Amino acid sequence: VQLQAWGGGLMQAGGSLRLSCTASGRSFSSYTVAWFRQAPGKEREFVGAIRSDGSTSYAEPVKGRFTISRDSTRTTVALQMNGLKPEDTAVYYCAAAQGRLITSRLRNSQVYDSWGQGTLVTVSS
């Protein structure tokens, strides 16, 4: 599937942004959709994911601040980011893999075969 991500921008620390990811109108019902991010000079890292059954998992740095959800049509996955910190500055990517990924595979970027183009989030202090 071809993914599109949008919603990035510049925000002050403590603010909120909402990123969205779609798959050209296709349903995410049978996919695990994850968000990864890559800060300048750093490796891409797992942010969180929503599995095909609707369960979610988050990386420790964003737990309690970020929330991943799907809309009722299951064609859009959102990443709601609250309490933003300067260290959240990165290019954010959505990625999709078929089926329900087990926890040990969620954080492995290589299991995802579809990726969005990335959207830049910049958090100023």
Salt bridges, closest charged atoms under 4 A:
GLU45 OE2 - ARG37 NE 2.60
ASP53 OD2 - ARG100 NE 2.61
GLU60 OE2 - LYS63 NZ 2.83
ASP88 OD1 - ARG37 NH1 2.92
ASP88 OD2 - ARG65 NH1 2.73
